[in-house]
Amino acid sequence: MRSRNPVFSRRGFSRDNGYAGFNTAPQAGGPAVGTQGNPYAQGNPYAQPSGNPYAQNPYAQQDLQYGAPPQAPATAGRMTMDDVVLRTATTLGTLIVTAALAWALLPVDDAHISRSYGIGVGAALIGMVLAFVQSFKRKASPALIVTYAAFEGVFLGVVSSIVDNRIASGAAMQAVIGTMAVFAAVLIAYKAGWIRVNRRFYGFVMAAALGFVLLMAVNLLFAVFGGGDGLGFRSGGLGIFFGVIGIILGACFLALDFKQVEDGIAYGAPREEAWLAAFGLTLTLVWIYMEFLRIIAILNQND
């Protein structure tokens, strides 16, 4: 069953078919699972019978003869890579525009920082609610996803401006470069077959992410009710350590996102599923960016 948590759910395309279609679609750099010659095809306790998660979709067709990977015919109504790129660009573009507006229109000097920070936190809460709503919906809502990106952009703009102007000059650009570098590295590793996304990988990443978020939630509670930095997980050496762990988890989430885009295209997912891919990629990139920004802030505070 697919998790509906907007952090842990990878916005999977196979909503009622096990673990987001893992072990049912061809993996990057390897043959389709279930074909002859796969040493794990027999006796693999994680293997699931191959099948198209869109078999009941009126748009879906498959070509599984002779063990060939499924190929989605170029038919109107199917998700393509161009659809994913376009919708991701729309979502990220909206986020960047609102972030730039927040940076420009919400000053963070001593006289205005409280108001600006309050607006940013409010935007973050609204964005979180919208993310949860989309995660519980069975179908993608483009308006909901773009609105989420807009509010998330306001939050990122305010936080980035505070860090850049009051803690570490140039921090925002450094975090952007770091995020882009992680995205490029994971994409190259995934396409080269160095990262193999399967059910075991999925389970490990979900368990690690759940533990990470719970630990950070406990730290936040201690900070709110006990004051200071809580348990110290977000400051000093521990803060840097957990920031690096957060970036690694974000990189793993990117691999899951790439896998689901690949599966959706291979199995002929409906075109609207491209919005779910854009939503997932945006969530992951925001996660990675925030971890980079936090590490940069900690390093400069320690100077």
N, C-alpha and C positions, 0 to 999 in steps of 0.2 A: 504494500500500500504506500502510495506516495505521501510524504510528509507535506503538510500544508503550512508549515512555518515558513515565512518569507525569507528567513536566513538559511534554513536547512533544506527547504524544498528547492530542487533545482529546476522548478517550473517544467517538470518532465512532460514529454509529449505522450508517452504511453500511460494514461492516467489510471487504468485499471488492469494493468498487465505486469505486476511485479515491480521490480526495481528499475523503473525508467527504461525498460528495454535492454538492460545490460545483458550481454551474452546472447542477444537476439539479432544484433546488427553487426555488420563488418566493423572491425576495429582498425584504427589507423595503423598502417604498417603491417597488417596481418590479414590472413584470409578470413572469410566469414566463419563465425562459430557454427559448428555442426557439419562442416565440410570434411571430406576425407583428408587424411594427412595431419589433422589437428590432434596432437598427443593428449589433449585434454578433453576431447570430444566424448570419450568413453570413461566413465568412472569419476568424472569431475563432480563433486558434491554441490558445486555452485552452478553447474550448467543447467539451463532451462531449455525446453524444446524450442527450436527456432520457429518463429512465426512473425507475421506482420502485425504490429499493434494497431494498425489501421485497417485490419481486414474487414471490419464492420463499417468502415467509412465509405460512403458512396463514391468518394473520389479515388479510393485506394485500389491499386493493382500491384501485382508483384511478379517478379521473374525469378523463381527459385529453381528452375530446371537445371539439372546437371550440377547442383551445388553452387550455382553462380550467385553472387551477392545481389540483393534486390535492387532494381533500378527503377526510379520513379520517372515515368514518361513525361515529356514536356507537354503537359496538358494544363489548360487554364484552371485555376483554382488550387494548384499545388504550391507548396512552399519551395522556394528556390533560394540559393545563396544570395542572389541580388535582393530578394525580399528581406532577408535577415539583415544585410548590410544597410539597406535603405531605412528600415525601421529602427535599427540600432543608432544610425546617424541622426535620425529624427529625435530619438529619446535623449541621446547624449548632447545633441545640439541644443535642445530645450534646457537641459541642465546647465550647460555652459553659459547660455545667454542669461538665465536668471541668476547664476552665480556672479557673473560680471556686473549685472545691475545691482545686486545686493552689495557687492564690493564698492561700487561707485556711489550708491545712494544711502548706504547705512554706515556713517563714520564710526570709527572705533577709538576716537580720542577720549580723554578722561570725562568730558562733559556728556558724551553720547554713548559710551560703550555699554552701559547697562541696558538702555533701550534697544540698541542694535542686537545685543546678545539675546535679549528676551524675544525679539522677533525671530532670530535665528533658531532658538530652541522651540518656539511655537511652530515654526515651519517644519522642523524636524519631526515633531510629534504628529503633525498632520500627515507628513509623508509616510511615517511609520503606519498610521492607521490605513492610509490608502494602499500601502504595500500588503498589509494583512487582508484587506478586502479583496484585492486582486488575487491573492494566493488562495482564498477560499472560493473564488469563482471558478466554475468549470470551463469557462471560455474567456479568452483574452478580451479586455476592454481597452481599445486604443486611447480613448479619452481619459480613462482612469490612470493608465500607465504614463501618459504624457503629463497629466496633472501631478502625479507623484514626482516625476522628474523635475517639474518646475519648483515644487516646494523643497525638494531635496537640494536643488541648486541654490536656493536662498540660504539654506543652512550652511552649505559648503562655502558659499561666498563670504558669509559673516565669519565663520571659524577661520577660514584661510586668511582673511584680512587681519584678524586679531593676531594670529601667529606671525604673519609676514610683517606687520607693522609694529608689533610690540615685543616680539620674542626673537625672531630670526628672519632678517631681511632675505628675500628670495626663497623662502621655505616653500611657498605654493608651487613655484616653477620646479623646484627640486622634486617635490612630491609627484607632480605631473610626469616628469621625466622618469622617475622611478616606476610609476604605474605603467607607463608605456613600455618600459624595458621588460617588466614582468610579463605583460601581455604578449609581447613579441617573443620572448624566450619560451613561454609555455606553448604558444602556437607552433613555433618551430619544432620543439620537442615532441609535441603531439603528432604533427604531420610526419615527423621522421620515425615515429613508432617507438620513441624512447619512453613515452608515457602510455601505458595501456590501461584504459578505463574499463573495469569490469565490476562485478558485484562485490567482490572483496574490497577493491579500491573504494567503491562507494560507501560500503559499511564503515571502513576505517575512517574516511574523511568525515562522515556524519557523526561518528562517535567522538572524534577529536574536536570537531566544531562544537558539539553540544557541551563537552567538558570545558572548552575555552570560554564559551558564552556564560555558562553557569558560574565559572570562577570570576569572570569580570563582573557579573551581576552581584555576587557576594562582596567583591571589593567595593562596588558602588554603594551598596547598602551600608557598609562600614564607614565609607566616606561621608554619606549623608547624615547618619545618626551619630557617628563618632568624631566627625571632623577630620581635617587633614587629608591625607592621601589614602585613607582607608587602610588596607593591608599592604599598601606600597607596590601593588602589581602594575601601576600605571605611572610610576615615577622612578628615577634613578636607574640603577643597573637592571633591576627586575622589570622596569617599564620597557627598557630597550629589548630585553630578552623576550618578553611577551609580545612586543611589537613585531619582532622578527617571526615569532610563531604565527602571529596573525597574518603576516604577508605570505608565509608558506601555505597556510590554510586557504587564503585567497587564491593563490596559484593553483591549488588543487581544485577549488571551485571552478576556476576557468577551464580546467581540463574536463570537468563534468559538463560545463556549458558547451564546449566544443563537441563533445561526444553526442549530446542531445541534438545539437544542430545537425550533425552528420547523420544521425539516425532519422531525424524528421525528414530530411531531404531524401535519404535512401528509401524510406518507406512511403513516400508520397503524402506527407502530412498536409492538412489544409493550409492554405496561405495565411489565415489569421494566426496560426501558431507562430509565425515569425515575430509577432508582437511579444509572445511569451519569451522567445529567445532574446529579444532586445531587452525585455524587463530583467531577465536573469543576468545578462552581461552587465547591465547598468548597476544592479545591486552589487555584483562582484567587484567591479572597478571602483565603486564608491568605497567599499570595504578596504580594498588595497590602498587607495589614496589616503584614507583616514589613518591607516596604520603608518604609512610613510610620514605623514604630517606629524603624527604624534612622536615618532622617533626623532625627527628633526628638532621638534620643540624641546624634547628632553635633553638632547645633546647640547643644544645651545643654552639651556638653563643651567647645565652643569659646568659651563665654561666660566 
